[in-house]
Amino acid sequence: MEEEIFQTWRHEETYSFHVDGKGRRPFSIDTPPPYASGRWHLGGAVHYSQIDMIARSKRMQGYEVLFPMGIDRNG
């Protein structure tokens, strides 16, 4: 089922970002890599979930959203 959903997203370009915006206003979220100060815990997941909710809501509002998801564990 996940593969089918993923293919739909690819076909509809759900998570692609077009510089020209396709007539939509751009919205960018810049997330620095998390600071690795110990074991990964629930706070990290909550943090990224909240940011993802903002990105998704902006897409639903018609914005062209750039949300480069990157996770760095400092080596």
C-alpha distances in whole Angstrom, upper triangle without the diagonal:
4,5,5,6,9,10,11,13,14,16,17,18,17,18,21,25,28,31,33,30,30,32,31,32,31,30,30,29,31,30,32,31,31,35,34,37,35,32,29,29,27,29,27,24,25,27,24,22,25,25,22,22,25,24,21,24,26,23,23,27,27,28,27,26,26,25,25,23,26,26,29,31,34,34
4,5,5,6,9,10,11,12,14,15,16,15,16,18,22,25,28,30,28,28,30,28,30,28,27,27,26,27,26,29,27,28,31,31,33,32,29,26,26,24,26,24,21,23,24,21,19,22,22,19,20,23,21,18,22,23,21,21,25,25,25,24,23,23,21,22,20,22,22,26,27,31,31
4,5,5,6,9,10,10,12,14,15,15,15,18,21,24,27,29,27,27,30,28,30,29,28,27,27,28,27,29,28,29,32,32,35,34,31,28,28,27,29,26,23,25,26,23,22,25,24,21,22,25,22,20,23,25,22,23,26,26,26,24,23,23,22,22,20,22,23,26,28,31,31
4,5,5,6,9,10,11,12,14,14,15,18,21,24,27,28,26,26,28,27,29,28,28,28,28,29,29,31,31,31,35,35,38,37,34,31,31,29,31,29,25,27,28,25,23,26,25,21,22,25,22,20,23,24,21,21,25,24,25,24,23,24,23,23,22,24,26,29,31,34,34
4,5,5,6,9,10,11,12,11,13,15,19,21,25,26,24,23,26,24,26,25,25,25,24,26,26,29,28,29,32,33,35,35,32,29,28,27,28,26,23,24,25,21,20,22,22,18,19,21,19,16,19,21,18,18,21,21,22,21,20,21,20,21,19,22,24,27,29,32,33
4,5,5,6,9,10,10,10,10,13,16,19,23,24,22,22,25,23,25,24,23,23,22,24,24,26,25,27,30,30,33,33,30,27,27,26,27,25,22,23,24,20,19,22,21,17,18,21,18,16,19,20,17,18,22,21,21,19,18,19,18,18,17,19,21,24,27,30,30
4,5,5,6,9,10,10,12,13,17,19,23,24,22,21,25,24,26,25,25,24,25,26,26,29,28,30,33,34,37,36,34,31,31,30,31,28,25,27,27,24,22,25,24,20,21,23,20,18,21,22,19,19,23,22,22,20,20,20,20,20,19,22,24,27,29,32,33
4,5,5,6,8,8,11,13,16,18,22,23,21,19,22,21,24,23,23,24,24,26,27,29,29,31,34,35,38,38,35,32,32,30,31,29,26,27,27,24,22,24,23,19,20,22,19,16,19,20,16,17,20,19,20,18,18,19,19,20,20,23,25,29,31,34,35
4,5,5,6,5,7,9,13,15,19,20,18,17,20,19,21,20,19,20,20,22,23,26,26,27,31,32,35,35,33,29,29,28,28,26,23,24,24,20,19,21,20,16,17,18,15,13,16,17,13,14,18,16,17,15,15,16,16,17,17,20,22,25,28,31,32
4,6,5,7,8,8,12,14,18,19,17,17,20,19,21,20,20,20,21,23,23,26,26,28,31,32,35,36,34,30,31,30,30,27,25,26,26,22,21,23,22,18,20,21,17,16,19,19,15,17,20,18,18,16,16,16,16,16,17,19,22,25,28,31,31
4,5,8,10,10,14,15,18,19,18,16,19,19,22,21,22,22,24,26,27,29,29,31,35,36,39,39,37,34,34,33,33,31,28,29,29,25,24,26,24,21,22,23,20,18,20,20,16,17,20,18,19,17,17,18,19,20,20,23,26,29,32,34,35
4,5,9,9,12,13,17,17,15,13,16,16,19,18,19,20,21,24,25,28,29,31,34,35,39,39,37,33,34,32,32,30,27,28,27,24,23,24,22,19,19,20,17,15,17,17,13,14,17,14,15,14,15,16,17,18,19,23,25,29,32,34,35
4,6,5,8,10,14,14,13,12,15,14,17,16,16,17,18,21,22,25,25,28,31,33,36,36,35,31,32,30,30,27,25,26,25,22,21,22,20,17,18,18,15,14,16,15,12,14,16,14,14,11,12,13,14,15,16,19,22,26,29,31,32
4,6,9,11,15,16,13,13,16,14,16,15,15,15,16,19,20,23,24,26,29,31,34,34,33,29,29,27,27,25,22,23,22,19,18,19,17,14,15,15,12,10,13,12,9,11,13,12,12,10,10,12,12,14,15,18,21,24,28,30,31
4,7,10,13,15,13,14,16,14,15,13,13,13,13,16,17,20,20,22,26,27,31,31,30,26,27,25,25,22,20,21,20,16,16,17,15,12,13,14,10,9,13,12,9,12,14,13,12,9,8,9,9,10,11,14,17,21,24,27,28
4,7,10,12,10,11,14,13,14,12,13,13,14,16,17,20,21,24,27,29,32,33,32,28,29,28,27,24,23,24,22,19,19,20,17,15,16,16,12,12,15,14,11,14,16,13,12,9,8,8,9,10,12,15,19,22,25,27,28
4,6,9,8,10,12,11,12,9,10,10,12,14,16,19,21,23,27,29,32,33,33,29,30,29,28,25,24,24,22,19,20,20,17,15,17,16,12,13,15,13,11,14,15,13,10,7,6,6,9,10,13,15,19,22,25,27,29
4,5,5,7,10,10,11,9,11,12,15,17,19,22,24,27,30,32,35,37,36,33,34,33,31,29,28,28,26,23,23,23,20,19,20,19,15,16,18,15,13,16,16,13,11,7,9,9,12,13,16,19,22,25,29,30,31
4,5,8,10,10,10,8,11,11,15,16,19,21,24,27,30,32,35,37,37,34,35,34,32,30,29,29,27,24,25,25,21,20,22,20,16,18,19,16,15,18,18,15,12,9,10,9,13,14,17,19,23,25,29,30,32
4,6,7,8,9,9,12,14,17,19,22,25,27,30,33,36,39,41,40,37,38,37,35,33,32,32,29,27,27,27,24,22,24,21,18,19,20,17,15,18,17,14,12,9,12,12,16,17,21,23,27,29,33,34,35
4,5,5,6,6,10,12,15,18,21,24,26,29,32,35,38,39,39,36,36,35,33,30,29,29,27,24,25,24,21,20,20,18,15,16,17,13,12,14,14,10,8,6,9,10,14,16,19,22,26,28,32,33,35
4,6,9,10,13,15,19,21,24,27,29,32,35,38,41,42,41,38,38,37,35,33,32,31,30,27,27,26,23,22,22,20,17,17,18,15,13,15,14,10,10,8,11,13,17,19,22,25,28,31,35,36,38
4,7,9,13,16,19,22,25,28,31,33,37,39,42,44,43,40,40,38,36,34,33,32,30,28,28,27,24,23,23,20,18,18,18,15,13,15,13,10,9,9,12,15,18,21,24,27,30,33,37,38,40
4,6,9,13,16,19,22,25,28,30,33,36,39,40,40,36,36,34,33,31,30,29,27,25,24,23,20,19,19,17,14,15,14,11,10,12,10,6,5,6,9,12,15,18,21,24,28,31,34,36,38
4,7,10,14,17,20,23,26,28,31,34,37,39,38,35,35,33,31,29,28,27,25,23,23,22,19,18,18,15,13,15,14,10,10,12,10,8,5,6,9,11,14,17,20,23,26,29,33,34,36
4,7,10,13,16,19,22,25,28,31,33,35,35,32,32,31,28,26,26,25,22,20,21,19,16,16,17,14,11,13,13,10,10,13,11,9,6,5,6,8,11,14,17,20,23,25,29,30,33
4,7,10,13,17,19,21,25,28,30,32,32,29,29,27,25,23,22,21,19,17,18,16,13,13,14,10,8,11,11,8,9,12,11,10,6,6,5,6,9,12,14,17,20,23,26,28,30
4,6,10,13,16,18,21,24,27,29,29,26,26,25,23,20,20,20,17,15,16,15,11,12,13,11,8,12,13,10,11,14,14,13,9,8,6,5,6,9,11,14,17,19,23,24,27
4,6,10,13,15,18,21,23,25,25,22,22,21,19,17,17,16,13,11,13,12,8,9,11,9,8,11,12,11,12,15,15,15,12,11,8,6,5,7,9,12,14,17,20,21,24
4,6,10,12,15,18,21,23,23,21,21,21,18,16,17,17,13,12,14,13,10,12,14,12,11,15,16,14,16,19,19,19,16,14,11,8,7,7,9,10,12,14,17,18,21
4,6,8,12,14,17,19,20,17,18,18,15,12,13,14,10,9,12,12,9,11,14,12,12,15,17,16,17,20,21,21,18,17,13,11,8,8,8,8,9,11,14,15,18
4,6,9,12,15,17,18,16,17,18,15,12,14,15,12,11,15,15,12,14,17,16,15,19,21,20,21,24,25,25,22,20,17,14,11,10,9,8,8,9,11,12,15
4,6,9,12,14,15,13,15,16,14,11,13,15,12,11,15,15,13,15,18,18,17,20,22,22,23,26,27,27,24,23,19,16,13,11,9,7,6,5,8,9,12
4,6,9,11,12,10,12,13,11,8,11,12,10,10,14,14,13,15,18,18,18,21,23,23,24,27,28,29,26,25,21,19,15,14,11,9,7,7,7,9,12
4,6,9,11,10,12,14,12,10,13,15,12,13,17,17,16,19,21,21,22,24,26,26,28,30,31,32,29,28,25,22,19,17,15,13,10,8,7,8,11
4,6,8,8,11,13,12,10,13,16,14,15,18,19,19,20,23,24,24,26,28,29,30,32,34,35,32,31,27,24,21,19,17,14,10,8,6,7,10
4,7,8,11,14,12,11,15,16,15,17,20,21,21,23,25,26,26,29,30,31,33,35,36,37,34,34,30,27,24,22,20,17,14,12,10,10,12
4,7,9,12,12,11,14,16,16,17,20,21,22,23,26,27,27,29,31,32,34,36,37,38,36,35,31,29,26,24,21,18,15,13,10,11,13
4,6,10,11,10,12,15,15,16,18,20,21,22,24,26,26,28,30,31,32,34,36,37,35,34,31,29,25,23,20,18,14,13,10,13,14
4,7,8,7,9,11,12,12,14,17,17,18,21,22,23,24,26,28,29,31,32,34,32,31,27,25,22,20,17,15,12,12,10,13,14
4,6,6,7,9,11,12,13,15,17,18,19,21,22,23,25,27,28,30,31,33,31,31,27,26,22,22,18,17,14,15,13,16,18
4,5,5,6,9,10,11,12,15,15,16,19,20,21,23,25,26,27,29,31,29,29,26,25,21,21,18,18,15,17,16,19,21
4,5,5,6,9,10,11,12,14,15,17,19,20,21,23,25,26,27,29,28,28,24,23,20,20,17,17,14,16,15,18,21
4,5,5,6,9,10,11,12,14,16,17,18,20,22,23,25,26,28,26,26,22,21,17,16,13,13,11,12,12,15,18
4,5,5,6,9,10,10,12,14,15,16,18,20,21,22,24,26,25,24,21,20,16,16,13,13,11,14,14,17,20
4,6,5,6,9,10,11,13,14,15,17,19,20,21,23,25,23,24,20,20,17,17,15,15,14,17,17,20,23
4,6,5,7,9,10,11,13,15,16,17,19,20,22,24,22,22,18,18,14,15,12,13,12,15,15,18,21
4,5,5,6,9,10,11,12,14,15,17,18,20,21,20,19,16,15,11,12,9,10,10,13,15,17,20
4,5,5,6,9,10,10,12,14,15,16,18,20,19,19,16,16,13,14,11,13,13,17,18,21,23
4,5,5,7,9,10,11,13,15,16,17,19,18,18,15,16,13,15,13,15,15,18,20,23,25
4,5,5,6,9,10,11,13,14,15,17,15,16,12,12,9,11,10,12,13,16,19,21,24
4,5,5,6,9,10,11,12,14,16,14,14,11,11,8,11,9,12,14,17,19,22,25
4,5,5,6,9,10,11,12,14,14,15,12,13,11,14,13,16,17,21,23,26,28
4,5,5,6,9,10,11,13,11,13,10,11,10,13,13,16,18,21,24,26,29
4,6,5,6,9,10,11,9,10,7,8,7,10,11,14,17,20,23,25,28
4,5,5,6,9,10,10,10,8,11,10,13,13,17,19,22,25,28,30
4,5,5,6,9,9,11,10,13,12,16,16,20,22,25,28,30,33
4,5,5,6,6,8,7,10,11,15,16,19,22,25,28,30,33
4,5,5,5,6,6,10,11,14,15,19,22,25,28,31,33
4,5,7,10,10,14,14,18,19,22,25,28,31,34,36
4,6,9,10,14,15,19,20,24,26,30,33,35,37
4,7,9,13,15,18,20,24,27,30,33,35,37
4,6,9,12,15,17,21,24,27,30,32,35
4,7,10,13,15,19,22,25,29,30,32
4,6,9,12,15,19,22,25,27,29
4,6,9,12,16,18,22,24,26
4,6,9,12,15,19,21,23
4,6,10,13,16,18,20
4,7,10,13,16,18
4,7,10,12,14
4,7,9,11
4,6,8
4,6
4
